[in-house]
């Protein structure tokens, strides 16, 4: 592979292509002699959003690009090219670095997405989904990661003071569980229950929380039994909202995409694991209740 064709250069090319889309729309607007305010009135998009699109700080949706380009008198061929590029950008995974106060804003971003969605699909292979976490469980998970960032990055990548408000924001997200107009599908591997991230007493409380929420009419909780032979491994957790946006959980970041191809892939992954899961989760929860009850007894 030549240097010109290297993945690094391909990635840089993609970034340049993304950034040039906004200026091209700005060029069309100026050729028409329109101000941003005038264009906003024509297409029904706020002037501030148009400004951010033109400078490249906001990646426009294919629908927005179509509206803007047609309003600016672009030819059908020009519109098709610009829309195709916008669709390609949506397939990109945007890196939202998980450091410092990003712990708080990540929870706030998810809350906003969940409030606006009619259906929510969550898959977690390692920890209880955030929408089911008790306060103590959430505190244990977020505190541990904050300590990792401080240790690994010498204090520059983590903010332990951000943990309490991040925990509060995560628990506050659970208000969507009570919205009967939403359908929530929460899926986890049985290994989630094996992973003892807090004290046995807190694990017992967490298991009871799962059992309680499983009884909500709009919530489906599935557990993939540990004995199931899988066709492919569960690599990481992710959230899907209305099959329109995706957030992938990694150790130090979240990746966000609204690309149709990416969403189709992850919906296929979710459906596969859902097909291996059981929604008759009582017996599984009972086993871990017994396990942690034994561990919680004074020796």
N, C-alpha and C positions, 0 to 999 in steps of 0.2 A: 504493500500500500504506500503510495507516495505521500509526501507531507501535505500536498494540496488536498488529498482525499482523506486525510486523517480525521478521526472522530472529533478531535479538538477543533479543527477548522470547520467541520460541518456544523458543530454547535455554535461557533462564532457566527457563521453565515446565517444560521437560524435566528440568532439574537439580532443581527443587523436587519434581517428581513422584517422581524417583528417591529423594530423601532422605526423602520422607514414607512410603515403603513400609515401612521398618523400624519407625518409630514406630507405624504402624497394627498391625503384628504384635505389638509390645510392648503396645499397648492391649488387644488381644484376650487376650493372656496374663494381664494384670492383671485383666481382667474374669472370667477363669476362676479367679483366685486361685492361680495357679501361679508358683512361682519359676523362674528361668532354669535352675537345677539340675534341678528336677523335669521341666521340659519337655525338657531334654536327654536325660534317661533315657527318656522316652516316644518321642521321634522318632529317637534314635540320632545326634544331631548334638551336637558338643561345646558345653559351656556358653559357652566363650569365643567361639566362632563365632556363637552365637545373640546374644550381647551385642553383637558387632560389627555384625551385621545390624540389630539394633534401633536402634543409634545412627547407622547409615548409612555406616559406614566400610567395610563389605563389601556388595557387591551380590549378593544371593542368586540362585541358579539357579532357573528355573521349577520344577524338581523339588523343591528345598528349600522353596520357598514353598508348594507344594501340600501337602507333608508337614506343615509347621508350621501352615498354616491349618486343615487338616482335624483335626489333633490338638487345635487350640484351639476346635473346635466351630463353625467358620465355615460358613455355608450354602453350598450348591453355587454359587449366584450370586456370593457373595462370593469364593469360591475361584477361580472363573473370571475374575473381574475382576483379582484380585491376580496370578494366574498370567500373564494377558495383559500386565499391566504389567511383570512380571519379564522376559517374553520381549522386550518392547520395549526394556528397558534393555540386554539383551545385544546388541542391534543397534547400540548406541552404540559409538563408537570412543573408548577411554580413552587419553588423552594421558599418556605416561610420558616426561617431559622428559629429554633426553639431555645432561646437563651434569655436570661434575665426576666424582665417583665412580660416576655412573650408568653410565659405560662398563663398569665391572666388573660391577655388578649386572645390567645387561642381558644380559651373557654368561652369568651364573649363572642368570638366569630362563630363558633359552633352553635351557641345558643341562638344567634340571629338566624343562621341557616335552618336550624331545627324548628324554630317558631314559624318560619315561612313555608315549610315543607308540609305536604299532605301525607307523604310516606317517608319513613326513615328506616334504612337497613344498616345494621352495624355488625361487623364481624371482629371478634377478638380472640387470638390464640393464646395470649399470655396473662392478661389481667381481666378482671370483671369490667364490662363496658361502663363507661363513665355515667351513663344514664341510670345505672343500677347501683353505683357505689355509695356506701355509707360514708359519713364524714370521716370516720377514723380510717377506713380503707383508703379513701382518696388522699388523706393527709400522709399516710405511709408511702403511697406510690409517688406522690409529687415531691415529698421531702427527700426520698432516696435519690431521685433524679437531680434535684437541686444540689445535693452533696456531691454527686458525680461530676457535675459541671464545675463546681468550685474546685474540686480536687484536680480535675483534668486540665482546667484552663487557668488555674491560679487565681481564681476569684473574678476573672474577666467575663466568664461565660455563664455565671449563675447568680441568682439573687435570692438568698434564703428568705428575705423579708417578703418576697413575692408569693411564698407558699400559702400563707393563710388566706389572702384574698383570692388566690387561684382555687383553693379548696372550696371557698364560699361560692365562687362563680360556677364551679363544676356541679356542686349540689343544687344550685339554683336552676341549672338547666333541666332538672327533673320535673319542673312544672309542666313540661310538654306531655308527660306521662298521663296527666289528668285531662288532656284535651281529647275527648272522644271522637272528634272530627279527624284525628290523625291515626294512621296505622303504623305501629312501630314493630319491627322485626329484629330482635336482638339475639345474636348467635355467638356462641363461645365454644371453645374446646374444653373437654373435661379437665385437661391439665391446668386450666385456669383455677379450678378449685384445689388442685394439688399445690399450687404455688402459694406458699404461706408468706404473704407480704406483711402481715401484722400479727398480733398476738392471737392465740387460740380463741380467746373470748371475743375478740373483734372479728375473727373469721366466722364464728358462730352467728354473730349479729349480721354479717354480710350475707351469709347463706339464707337467713330468715328474710332479709330484704328481697333477695331474688325470688324466694317462694311467694312473698306477698305480691310483688309486682306481676308475677306470672298469672295471677288471678284477675288482673285488669282486663276488661273486655276488648280494649284496642291494642293490647300488647301480646306479642307472641315471643316466647323465649325458647330457644332450642339449644341443646347441648350435644356436641359430637362426642360419643363415648370413646374412652381411651383405647378400647379393644378394637375399634374399627380400623381396617386396613385402608389406607388412603391412596388414591391414585397420584396425588402430588401433595407436597408438604404445605402446611399453613405458615406462610412466611412472615406476615405482618398484619396488623389490624387496619381496618378502614371503615369509613362512614360513606354511605350513599344517600343523597337526599333527592327524592322525586326522580331518580335516574337522570338528574340534570347536573349534579355536582358531586365531586368525590374528594374526600380528604383521607390521605394515607398517613398512618402513624409510624414514625421512625424514632430512634433513640433521641436524636437532637434536633429534629425538625418535623414539620408536617408538609406534605406535598399535596397541592391542590390542582385539580383539573376539571374542566367542563367539556372536554373533548368527547365526541360521540363514540369514537373508536375505543378510547380508554374506558369509558363508562360501560360499553358493551362487554369488554373483557372482564371487568370487575363484577358486573352483574352475573356473568357466567360463573365466575369463581364463587360468588355468594350462593348462587343456586345449587352449585355442586355440594358445598358443605351443608347447606340446608337439607339437601337430600340424604346426607349421611347422619343428620342430627335426629334426636328424639325431642318431641315437645312434652312427653310424659316424663318430666324431669324430677318428679317427687322421689322415686327410688334412688336416683343419683345424689340428690341433695341429702337424703336420709343417711347415706353412707358417710358423707363428709361431716354431717352433724354429729354422728357417733364418733368419728375420728377426732374432731376438735373438742368435743365434750370430754373425751378421755384425756386429751392433752391439757385441757383447762383445769382438771382436777388437781388439787394439791398433792404432791408426792409424799 
